[in-house]
């Protein structure tokens, strides 16, 4: 979640040891960087259980930062928010974490807020008045960026100043530390909400992709529109689709989609089958619009059908060669990636 400051898992792993059907697989040492051919750590990390079991890992650790500060911005629409995110990446001033919620996810988060009583309703009314009447924002179009800054007091102050400058450039309105913190609390709670939804006839899950900057808005709009149409064609009484930009890179971003529907009189098994069918449709739309097969969830069994359209035959042959060398009897029969 804080890869901007600490890196993704492949950046954090310095060395590893694994047990495979043909023997031990291990790194040659804990070097900061080597140039000795393809990175074997990455081969094992990305093998999805098809080559062996990782038994030991050496990872980078960092001191706990002296200061953590949250922040947030409200933008007139999703397009302005994406432009803000892209400029932050271009200026190389990414904080520890930076996320952008679309309007549907913003509304969802607002619905989950605890009641504050009459006085709290008055305060919320004044806030809405400020945004909609004084600032001219449409409450049904706005989106929210949530931010975590970590480091020394000076580092955080510099980050905050840069982010405020960029935010104003794209019509962002600072929305405070409390709203930033609440945005991350929603992340932690959403898995529990998914499970509670099952008790009320709602099946929901998330799926992700990575996208070049110039296609982020199209991928989000096209995928949401396609799922909305599919739900309308199936006459679902209630459905929900939202998107969130969760990771910021120089060349693009990671997008999470949250999708669910009320399955009415269907059985749970039927609902899951329909969801999987709709997720396949969504994935086809994502990839047709310029998104990747996966940012970090992996391929597994559900997405392996797309691999032949992504990897060349030579690349697939290389994977099979590694598999045949390390696990010729297919003991690690996880069935993921291109393997049975």
C-alpha positions in Angstrom: 0.0 0.0 0.0 3.0 2.3 0.5 5.1 1.2 -2.4 6.0 4.8 -3.3 8.2 5.0 -0.2 9.1 1.3 0.4 8.7 -0.4 -2.9 6.6 -3.4 -4.1 7.3 -6.9 -2.8 9.7 -7.7 -5.7 11.7 -4.5 -4.6 11.7 -5.6 -1.0 13.0 -9.1 -1.4 16.8 -9.2 -1.3 17.3 -13.0 -1.2 15.2 -16.1 -0.9 15.4 -19.9 -0.4 12.9 -22.4 -1.7 12.3 -26.1 -1.8 11.5 -27.6 -5.2 10.8 -31.2 -6.3 14.3 -31.3 -7.8 16.2 -29.6 -4.9 17.0 -26.3 -3.3 16.5 -23.0 -5.0 18.3 -20.1 -3.4 19.9 -16.7 -4.0 23.6 -16.5 -4.2 23.8 -13.7 -1.6 22.3 -10.6 -0.1 23.7 -8.2 -2.6 22.0 -4.8 -3.3 22.1 -5.5 -7.1 23.6 -8.0 -9.4 24.0 -8.4 -13.1 24.1 -12.2 -13.6 21.3 -12.9 -16.1 17.6 -13.1 -15.4 16.6 -12.5 -11.8 15.9 -15.9 -10.3 14.2 -14.3 -7.3 11.6 -12.9 -9.6 11.1 -16.2 -11.3 10.3 -17.9 -8.0 8.2 -15.0 -6.6 6.1 -14.9 -9.8 5.7 -18.7 -10.2 2.4 -18.8 -8.2 3.2 -22.0 -6.4 4.0 -24.0 -9.6 7.8 -24.5 -8.9 8.2 -24.9 -5.2 7.6 -23.6 -1.7 9.5 -20.5 -0.5 10.9 -21.3 3.0 13.1 -18.3 3.7 13.2 -14.7 2.6 15.5 -11.8 3.4 13.8 -8.5 3.0 14.6 -4.8 3.3 13.4 -3.1 6.5 13.2 0.6 7.2 13.0 2.5 10.5 9.5 3.5 11.5 9.0 7.0 10.3 8.9 9.7 13.0 5.8 11.3 11.4 2.8 10.0 9.5 0.3 12.5 8.2 -2.9 12.1 6.3 -4.4 14.5 3.8 -7.1 14.6 1.1 -8.4 16.7 -1.8 -11.8 17.0 -3.4 -11.8 17.4 -7.2 -14.6 18.5 -9.5 -14.6 15.2 -11.4 -12.6 12.0 -12.0 -10.7 13.5 -15.0 -9.3 16.3 -12.9 -8.3 13.8 -10.2 -6.4 11.6 -12.7 -4.6 14.7 -14.0 -3.5 15.5 -10.5 -2.2 12.0 -9.9 -0.3 12.0 -13.2 1.3 15.4 -12.4 2.4 14.1 -9.0 4.0 11.1 -10.8 5.6 13.4 -13.4 7.1 15.6 -10.7 8.4 12.6 -8.8 6.9 13.7 -5.5 4.7 10.7 -4.7 3.9 10.4 -1.0 4.0 7.0 0.8 0.5 6.4 -0.5 -1.8 8.3 -2.9 -5.2 7.1 -4.0 -8.1 8.5 -6.0 -11.7 7.4 -5.4 -14.4 7.9 -8.1 -17.7 9.4 -7.2 -19.4 6.1 -6.6 -16.8 5.1 -4.1 -17.0 8.5 -2.4 -20.7 8.2 -2.0 -20.3 4.6 -0.7 -17.8 5.9 1.9 -20.2 8.7 2.9 -23.0 6.2 3.5 -20.8 4.2 5.9 -20.1 7.2 8.1 -21.4 6.9 11.7 -24.2 9.1 12.6 -23.2 12.3 14.5 -26.6 13.4 15.7 -28.4 16.7 14.8 -25.3 18.9 15.2 -23.2 16.6 13.0 -25.9 16.8 10.3 -25.8 20.6 10.4 -22.0 20.6 10.1 -22.2 18.2 7.1 -24.9 20.4 5.6 -22.6 23.4 5.8 -19.7 21.4 4.2 -21.9 20.4 1.3 -23.1 24.0 1.0 -19.5 25.1 0.8 -18.6 22.6 -1.9 -21.8 22.8 -4.0 -22.9 26.4 -3.7 -19.7 28.4 -3.0 -17.3 26.2 -5.0 -19.8 25.1 -7.6 -19.1 21.4 -7.4 -21.6 18.7 -8.3 -21.9 16.3 -5.4 -22.6 13.5 -8.0 -19.4 14.1 -9.9 -16.7 14.9 -7.4 -14.0 12.5 -6.5 -11.5 12.4 -3.6 -7.8 11.8 -3.4 -6.5 10.4 -0.1 -2.9 10.7 0.9 -0.4 9.3 3.4 2.8 11.2 3.9 5.6 9.6 6.0 9.1 10.8 7.0 10.7 13.5 9.1 8.8 16.6 9.9 10.8 18.5 7.2 10.2 15.7 4.6 6.5 15.7 5.2 6.3 19.5 5.1 8.0 19.5 1.7 5.7 16.8 0.4 2.6 18.6 1.7 3.6 21.9 0.1 4.2 20.2 -3.3 1.0 18.3 -3.2 -1.0 21.4 -2.3 0.5 23.3 -5.2 -0.3 20.5 -7.7 -3.8 20.0 -6.2 -4.7 23.7 -6.7 -3.5 23.5 -10.3 -6.2 20.9 -11.0 -9.0 22.5 -9.1 -8.5 20.5 -6.0 -9.9 21.6 -2.7 -8.0 20.5 0.5 -10.4 18.3 2.5 -8.3 17.7 5.6 -6.5 15.1 7.5 -9.6 13.4 8.9 -11.1 12.6 5.5 -7.8 11.2 4.3 -7.6 8.9 7.3 -11.2 7.7 6.8 -10.4 6.9 3.2 -7.9 4.3 4.3 -10.2 2.9 7.0 -12.6 2.1 4.2 -9.9 0.0 2.6 -9.5 -2.1 5.7 -13.3 -2.4 6.2 -14.3 -3.3 2.7 -13.5 -7.0 2.9 -15.8 -7.3 6.0 -18.5 -5.4 4.2 -18.3 -7.9 1.3 -18.8 -10.8 3.7 -21.7 -9.0 5.4 -23.3 -8.4 2.0 -23.6 -12.1 1.5 -26.1 -12.3 4.3 -28.3 -9.8 2.4 -28.1 -11.4 -1.0 -25.3 -9.3 -2.4 -22.3 -10.9 -4.1 -19.3 -8.5 -4.5 -15.6 -8.6 -5.2 -12.7 -6.5 -6.5 -10.4 -6.9 -9.5 -7.4 -4.8 -10.6 -5.3 -3.8 -13.6 -2.4 -1.6 -14.5 -2.8 1.1 -17.1 -0.7 3.7 -19.0 -1.6 7.2 -17.9 -3.2 8.2 -21.2 -5.7 5.3 -20.9 -6.7 5.5 -17.2 -9.9 7.4 -17.7 -11.0 5.3 -20.8 -10.4 2.0 -19.0 -12.5 3.2 -16.0 -15.3 4.7 -18.0 -15.5 1.8 -20.5 -15.4 -0.9 -17.9 -18.0 0.7 -15.7 -20.3 1.4 -18.7 -20.0 -2.2 -19.9 -20.8 -3.7 -16.5 -23.7 -1.3 -16.0 -25.1 -2.4 -19.4 -24.7 -6.1 -18.6 -26.5 -5.6 -15.2 -29.3 -3.8 -17.0 -29.6 -6.5 -19.6 -29.9 -9.1 -16.8 -32.5 -6.9 -15.0 -30.6 -6.7 -11.8 -32.6 -4.5 -9.4 -29.5 -3.3 -7.7 -25.8 -3.2 -8.7 -22.7 -1.3 -7.8 -19.5 -0.6 -9.7 -16.8 1.8 -8.6 -13.1 2.4 -9.4 -10.1 3.6 -7.5 -6.6 4.5 -8.6 -4.5 2.9 -5.9 -0.9 3.0 -7.1 1.0 5.7 -9.0 3.9 5.0 -11.3 6.0 7.1 -13.7 4.4 5.4 -16.7 0.9 4.7 -15.3 -1.3 3.6 -12.5 -3.0 0.6 -10.8 -6.8 0.7 -10.9 -9.1 -1.3 -8.6 -12.7 -2.0 -9.5 -15.3 -2.9 -6.9 -18.3 -4.6 -8.4 -21.3 -6.2 -6.8 -25.0 -7.0 -7.3 -28.1 -8.2 -5.5 -28.7 -11.7 -6.8 -32.4 -11.9 -5.8 -33.8 -15.3 -6.2 -30.6 -16.9 -7.5 -28.8 -19.5 -5.4 -25.4 -18.6 -4.0 -23.8 -21.0 -6.6 -25.7 -19.3 -9.5 -24.7 -15.9 -8.2 -21.0 -16.8 -8.1 -21.2 -18.2 -11.6 -22.9 -15.1 -12.9 -20.3 -12.9 -11.1 -17.4 -14.9 -12.7 -19.1 -14.5 -16.1 -19.4 -10.7 -15.6 -15.8 -10.5 -14.4 -14.6 -12.1 -17.6 -16.6 -9.6 -19.6 -15.1 -6.8 -17.5 -11.6 -8.2 -18.0 -12.1 -8.3 -21.8 -13.2 -4.7 -21.7 -10.2 -3.7 -19.5 -7.7 -5.3 -21.9 -9.5 -3.9 -25.0 -9.3 -0.5 -23.5 -5.6 -0.7 -22.8 -5.3 -2.3 -19.3 -3.2 -5.2 -18.3 -4.3 -8.7 -17.2 -3.1 -8.1 -13.7 -1.2 -5.6 -11.6 -0.6 -7.8 -8.5 -3.4 -10.3 -8.0 -1.7 -12.6 -10.4 -3.0 -15.1 -13.0 -4.0 -18.2 -11.1 -6.6 -20.3 -12.7 -9.3 -17.7 -13.4 -7.1 -15.6 -15.7 -4.9 -18.2 -17.3 -7.1 -18.3 -20.4 -5.8 -14.9 -21.5 -2.1 -15.8 -21.2 -1.6 -17.1 -24.8 -2.8 -13.7 -26.1 -0.3 -11.9 -23.9 2.8 -14.1 -23.9 4.6 -15.2 -27.1 4.9 -18.9 -27.9 8.6 -18.5 -27.1 7.9 -17.1 -23.7 5.5 -19.9 -22.9 8.1 -22.4 -24.0 10.6 -20.8 -21.6 8.1 -21.2 -18.7 7.5 -24.9 -19.6 11.3 -25.5 -19.8 11.8 -24.1 -16.3 8.9 -26.2 -15.1 10.2 -29.4 -16.7 13.6 -28.8 -15.2 12.5 -27.9 -11.6 9.4 -30.1 -11.4 9.4 -32.7 -14.2 6.8 -34.8 -12.4 4.5 -31.9 -11.8 4.5 -32.4 -8.0 3.6 -28.7 -7.6 0.4 -29.2 -9.5 -1.1 -25.8 -8.6 -2.6 -25.5 -12.1 -1.7 -21.8 -12.3 -0.2 -19.7 -15.1 0.3 -21.9 -18.2 0.6 -25.2 -16.4 -2.0 -27.9 -15.8 
